[in-house]
Amino acid sequence: MKLEKVQPSDLQNIIYSNIGTDKYRTCQYFRTVIKQAFARAVKERLIIESPADDLELPEKPHKKPFIKPTMAGILSLYKVMKPVALDIS
């Protein structure tokens, strides 16, 4: 597809369909990179205006609740872990 034929709906479709709404950080990174690329194209007068100016991101996922580690949980991790021998020769 030629640069001047790209529409905002094409880019929005990539965010929601190709990348997926469950990958928020990837969508955020895509939007940042594509906005920079189209801003450069406008600056170099390859296109009149950027189709990436008003891209929307999917809803940001809720933070997972913090669960404070217990001493029993920490000790059980030490039991599971095996000592690693380092070869320094």
URLINDA-V685711 format. One record per helix or strand of 2 or more residues. SS is the DSSP state (@ for helix, = for strand). FROM is the first residue (numbers start at 1). LEN is the number of residues. If there is no record, write none. Layout:
# URLINDA-V685711
ss: <SS SS>
from: <FROM FROM>
len: <LEN LEN>
This chain:
# URLINDA-V685711
ss: <@ @ @ @>
from: <3 8 24 71>
len: <3 12 20 10>
